[in-house]
């Protein structure tokens, strides 16, 4: 991993830079409506269907933004945000941001912190529309992760648990959560790319044009990622990968994977502002 970044403060997150405001797109309003229905229903299968559709729409939005970028001559350039990640477990939380950012073509770099500091600063690179999606989704996932972890902890009891045992269980839980959420996000994104290619082919009249359009989307997305990577490398030419402690608790990892399977991947306020209290 080359990377990490997020917004955090109590469970969670805080941004250093000013918000750019909501993205003006009807699909994102639809995403909010779908997530509201997912939160209101008492049926898990129905909630999962709403959330899956919301996540698909987020991926389609990112794909359409990339297509527009190509059509407008690729004039837009990557931007950046500095984000503060609160302790504890900043390395593990940062890995979550890396996974979310990777899906939307962003790159993140942990800048570290001074000894005794209560937070870390991370630098996130990407196109503005993608940065908004990443920040919003990460904020929601961090809240869900900490909430789920607290619920699981209250159910397992503390008999025989030392401070080290608890810390190890929590690291394992977070890593299990990240593992499952990352897989789900990648699956939804790849499905959206495939569906977009099929839709594009059906709109074309010639076979050769259809083939060209089918492959162009992957090329455009790769080109955007390349531009983001170059922007990051200009700022941090010597950035390198770092390992992240995964904990050693099998029950913690399984609990985290279970929570990740049920996590709302659409966020709760797409494009909106959010600041979480430190704690």
N, C-alpha and C positions, 0 to 999 in steps of 0.2 A: 504494500500500500504506500502510495506517495503522499499521503493526504489525510486531511480531515478538516472539518469545519462545522459550525452550527451556531445556533443562537441559544444561549442557555441562561437560565437563572433558576430558580427553584426546581427542580425536576427537570429543568428545562432550559430556558433560553432568553437571551437578550441580544439585540443588535446594536452595533456601534454606529452604523451609518443611518441616515434618515431614510424613511420609507419612500418609495416612489409612487405610492398610491395604488389603488386597485386597477387590475387589468380590465379594460372595457371590452368585454366579450360575452355574448349571450350564453355561450357554452359554459362559462364559469358560473354564471347564475344558475344554470341547470345543475351543475355539480353541487352547488350549495343546497339546492332543493332535494337532490337525491340523497345527500348525506343527512339532511334533516329527517327524511323518511326513514333512513337506516337507523337513526338514533331513536326514532319514535316507535318503531315496530317492536312487538314482543316476540317475533318469530326469527330465530337466528338465520334460517335459510333465506328468508326475504331480505333481511339486513345485509347478508353477504352479497345478494344479487344487486342491491342498490349500490353498495360500496364498489363492487367490481365494475359496474357501469360508470361510476364517478371516476375511477382510476383510468379507465379506458379513455374517457373524455379528456382528462389531463394529458395523456400521452398524445391524443390526436391534436390537441391544442399546440403542443410543442412541435409536432410534425408540421402542422400548417404554418407555424411561425418560421420554421426552417425553409419551407417552400417559398414563402413570401420574401424571405431574405435573399434567396436565389433570384427570384423574379425582379427584385429591386436593385439588382447589380451588386449585391453583397456589400452594400455601403455601411451597414451597421457593424460595429466592432464589439468585441467582448468588453464587458465591464467587470467590476469587482466590488466586493463588500468585505469589510472587516467585521467579524462577529466574535462575541465573547461567549466562551463555553465555561460554565461554572463547575467547580468541583462538587462532589467527588466523581471518580470514574470518567475523567475527561477523555482519556485515550479511547475507552470503549464507546462513549457517546460520539466521539469524533468519527469512529468507524461507521456509525450509522449515517452520519452526514456524507461520508465518502460514498457509501452505497447508493443513497438517494441521488447525490449529485452526479454520479456516474451514469445513472439511467437517463438523466436530462442533459448530458453532455457537459457537465461542469467539472472543475478541478478544484480541490481544496488543499490547503497547506497549513499544518499546525505550526504556529510560531513559538509555542512553548510559553513558559512563565517563570518568573523569578521565584527562588525558594521561599516558601511560606505564603505565596500568593493564593488567593481564593478562586482564581479563574485563569483561563488560557485564552489568548487571542488567536483566531484562525482567519485565514485569507481565502475567500471563495471567488473563483473566476468563472465567468460564463456570460452568455447573452442575457440581457435584462429580463426578458420574459421567462427564461429558464430559471434565473436566480429567484424570481418571485415564487415560482412553483416549488423549488427546492426548499426555500426558507419556510414557506407555509406548511409543507408536508412534514419537514423535520420537526418543526415546533409541535405539531399535533402528535407525531409519533413519540417524541420524547415524553410528553405528558401521558400518553397512553401507556408507555413502557413503565414509567415510574408508578403509575396508578396500579397497573397489573402486578408489578413486583410487590407492592405493599399488600395487595389482596392475597397473593400466594404466600407471602411470609407470615401473614396472620393465621393462615391455615395449617402451617407446618409445625408451629410451636418452636420453643427455644431451648428445650431440654438438652443439655450437653453441648450447646453451641457456644464456641468462643468468639471473640471479636474477629479473629482471622477466619473462622468458619463462615461467619456471616458475610464478610467481605468476599470470600471466594465464591459463595453461593450467588451473591449479587452479580459478580463479574460473569459467572456462567450463565445466569439468567439473561443478562444484557446481550451476551454473545449469541445465545440461542435465539433471542428475539430478532437480532440483526440478521442472522442467518436466514430465518424464515421470511422476514419482511423483504430482504434483498432479493430472494428467489421469486417472490410474488411480484415485485415491481418489475423485474426483468421479464417475466412471463407476460405481464400485461403490456409492457412496452413492445416486445417483439410481436405480440398479437396485433397491436395497433399498426405497426409497420407493415405486417403482412396484409392486413385488411385494406390499408391505404393503397398498397400496390395492386391488389385485386380490383379495387374500385377504380383506380386510374386506368387499368387495362380495359375495363369495361366501357370507359368513356372514350377510348381511342377507336379510330376507324381502321387503321392499318396495323398489320401484325408487327412490322418493324418499329413503328412508333410506339406501340404498346410495350414492346421489349425494351426500348430505350427509356420509356417513362418508368417502367418497373425497376430498372437498375439505378435510375437517377436519384431516387430518394435516399438510398443507402449512401450514394456518393456525396450528396448534399450534407447529410448528417455527419459523415466522416470528415468533410471539409470544415464544418463548424467546430467539431471537436479538435481538429488540428489547429484552428485559429485560437481556440481557448488554451490549448496546450502551449502554443507559442507565447501567448500573453503571460501565462504562468512562468514559463522558462525565462522570459525576459526579466521578470521581477526576481525570480529565484533560480538562477542557472545551476546551482549546486544542490537542489533539493534531492532528498533521497528517501527511500522507504524506511519504515520503522515497524517493529513488531508490536503487537498489542496483547496484553495478558488476557487469557481466555478463562481463567479459573479452572477448578478441577472437580466441580460438583456436577455429576451426571443428572441429578434431580433438578438442579438449578437450570441446566441447559434445556432439559425437556420442558420445564415450566415456561421458560422463555420462548421456546419454539411454539408451544401451545398458544401463548399470548400473541406471538407474531402472526400466527395463523388467523387470529380473530381481530387483528388490528385494523382500524379504519385507515385505508391507504389514500383516502381523498383529502384528508385534513378537515378541519371544522370551519375554516373561514378563508377559502381560497382567495388570494389576492388582497386580503385585508390586513390590517395592522394588528400586531399582538406583542405584548410585553408581559413576561411572567415574573412574579416577585421572586427574589432570591431567598433561598432557604436550604 
